[in-house]
Each structure stands twice: as structure tokens, then as C-alpha cells.
Amino acid sequence: MTRRAVAVGLLVVGALLVLLGSLFPLFAVEQVELFGPGGREPDSRTVTVGITGWEVVREPEPDAAADLDGEDPVYGYALVVAALLAGAGAVLRVRTPRQAAVGGLAAGAGAGLVAGVLWAVVETWSVLFGGPLPDEGVRTFVGAGGYLLGVAVALIVAGTVLGAEWPPRAPRPAGDAVHRVDDDATPPFGIAVPVIELGPVEDDRDHPTG
């Protein structure tokens, strides 16, 4: 397997992991909710709130009356664009040298976009639910989707670096190929033919005895 084939495979797998990771929680918060007079322990339950690339999920499901109005932050569109960039980079890797270079830039941009989204999610939710003085019983952690995106970034970066041509590939010559050979060299697809140099031919009519 060539280095270019390995690079294309890494980019394709990275793009698929980006799409898959957007469906799982990127970041989550686990909190103990207390109920009853004085918040007695038997009346407590653990609630987990996480954010995927498309919605905010909660386990267990909240009551209808407890639902908050408002739109969930959506990061999935940016992740889809990043996956498309990585896929385009994989396709362009098998094209001409110039298109392969463009593909490398596209894949690098996709990896940067995924890393930016992941950083934004973790930073925002850490500040909202963690902060300098986190509430007692609150635990924040990176979800399965966040780890998938991290692996995807590593694969896309590895595919981009591995597929880079250093030095760049020479462009294919245009037109018919011309083979130049020396006089004493073997012609292409043939055998050497000995050549005998002949001297000047004398004319018998000019000979005195002729």
C-alpha cells in the first residue's frame, strides 16, 4: 500500500468519525437533584445533561412543565462542513499535483474547524456549569462525541501530513514522448545494430588499366 493510499484512507475515516461524533454528546454535566423537605437523600436523583452536535439531551427526560423555551445551540452544521472538507481532501489526493495540494489545504481547514468546534463546546459549557466555584454535586466531563472528534482531528492531520509531497511530484509531460539515444546506444525496444563505415568508392573507369 502506497503512502498516498494510506493518507486517503486516514482522511476518509476521519471524515466519517466527524459525522459519527456529531450524533453523540460532545460535553455533559452530571448533577444530583434533591427533592422533598430538606433535600433528603432518598428523594434525590442524578440528572445528566449533554449537548450533541444537534441538540441538548437530558437523562432522565424532563417533565413537560420543566422544559425551557429557547433554541438549542447547533454545532452540527459546522461539523458537516468539516467532514465535507476532509472528504474533498481525500478525493483530490488522487488527482493532479496541483489538485492534491488544494486537497491538503481543504483537509487541514476541516481539521481546524473540528478542533475549533470542540474547543468552543468544552470551553463554553465548562464556564457555564463549572466556573471558579462549581456547585456541589456537579460534575462536568467530555462525552463520547468529544473523544470521537478528537480522534478524527488526529486522523485528518495525520492524513494531511502523510499525503504531502516533499518534494512535489513532477507534472506529467504533455504530448508524445520522445526518446533520445546516442549513435552507439541500444535503441528502445530493439537490439544494437553494428554499423560499418564505408570508405570512398573508386571508379574503375578512371583507372589507367580500365
N, C-alpha and C positions, 0 to 999 in steps of 0.2 A: 504494500500500500504506500503510495507516494505521500509526501508531506502535504501537498495541496489537497489530496483526498481526505486526510486526517483533519485539516483545517476546515474544510467544508462540513464534515461530519460534526465537529465541535460547534460550529455556528448553527447548524440545523437543530441539534439537541438543545443548545442554549435558547433558541427562539421558542421551541416547544415548552421548555421549562418556564419561560416568562409567562406564556399563556396559561399554563397549569397553575403557576404560583398566584396568579391574579384571582383564582377561584377560592383560595384558602386564606385564613386570617393572616394578615401581614403583621399585626400587632394586637395584643389583647391585654385586658385588665381583669383581674380576678379580685372580687370584693365580697366580704361577708356582710350580709344584710341581717339586721336584728329586728325582731318583732316582739310584740307583747309588752306588758309593763316591765320597765327596767331593762328591756333587751335581754330577756332570759335566753340562755344558750339553747334549750330545746326548741325555741322558736326562731332560730337563725337558719340561714341558708346561704350557700355560696353561689354567687352570680358571676358569670364570665361574659364580658362584652368585648368583642373583637371587630376589627374592620378588615374587610377584604378589598379587592380592587374595585368592587362594585357596590357594596352596601355594608351597613353596620349590622352585625349579628349578635344575638344575645341568647344565652342559655342559663336557666330555662326561659322559655318565651315569656315576654312581659304581658301583663294584663292589658286589655284594650284601653282601659281608662288611664293606664300609666304610660301609654305611648306618647312620645313627644312629637309635636309638629315640627316640620322642617325637612329639608332635603339632606340626604347623606352625602358626604364628600365622595367623589368618584375619582379614583386614580386609574381605573381600568383602561380608559381611552389612551392615556399616555403609554401604558404598558403594551397595548396592542400596536401602537406606532413603533415602539422599540422592537417588538418581535418582528414586525414587517421590515424594519431596517436591517436586523440581523439576517433575516431570510434573504433579503436583496443582496446583502454582502456575500452570502453563500452562493447564490446564483451567479453573481458577477465574478466570483473567483475562478470560474472555469471558462471565462471569456478571454478577450484580448488583454495584454498587459495594462493598457490604459484603463479598461473597464474593471480589471482586477484591483487597481489602485483605488478607483472610486468605491468599489465594494468594501475595501478595507476601511475607508473613511465612514461609510454608512454603518458598518458593523460597530466601529468604535463609537459613533454617535448613539447607536442603540444601547450599547453597554453603559455609556454615560447617563442616558435617560433613565434606565432602570435603576442605576445607583442613586440618581437624584430623587426618584420617587420613593425608594426605600428609605433614604435618609430623611426626606420630608415627613413620611409617616411616623417613623420612630421618634424623630425629634419633636414633632407636634404633640403626639399622644403622650410622650414621656413628660412633657411640660404640663399638659392638661391634668394628668392623673397622678403624676409623681411629684414633680416640683421639689423645692428645697425642704418642704415639710409635708411629706405624704401622709395621708390619713391612715390611722391604724387599721390593719386588716386588708390593706390594698396591696396587690402585687401586680406589677407590670412585666410583660415578657414578650419576646418576639415569637410570632406564630409560625406555623409550618410554611405558610406562603412566603414569609420573610426569608426563611432559610432557602427555599427553592429559588427565590430571586437572587440571593447571594451566590448560590452555585451557578445560576445562569450567567451572572456577570463574569464570574471567573472563567467559565467555558467560552463565552464570547470574546473576552480579552485574549485568552489563550489561542483561540482560532484566528483572531486578527493578527497576532504576533507571528504565529506559526505559518500563516499563509503569505506573509510579506516576502517579497522577492528582493533579497540583498545578495548580489547586485540584481537590478531589474532584468527581466527576461528580454532578450533581443527581439525586436519585432520580426515577423516573418517576411522574407523578401517577396516583393510583388513581381509578377511576370514570370517568364520562363527562366529556368535555372541554366546557367552557362558554366561548363566545365573547361577550365584552362589546364592544359598539360604541356610538359616540355617535349622536345623532339624525341628524347631517349626514354621517356616515361611510358608506362603501360597505359593505353587508352582505357577509359571507363568501360566496364562490361566487355572487355576484349582481351586479346593477347598481344604481347610485344611482337612487332614485325621487324625483322632486320632490314636495314636499308643499306644498299651498296652504292657508293658514289662512283659514277662512271666518268672516265676522263673524256677528252675531246675525240671525236671520231674522225679518222683520216680519210680523205677522199682518194681512192685509187686512181682516179683519172689524172690527178696532178703528179703521180709518182713517175719518175723517169722511165721505169720499165713498163709502165702501164701503157 
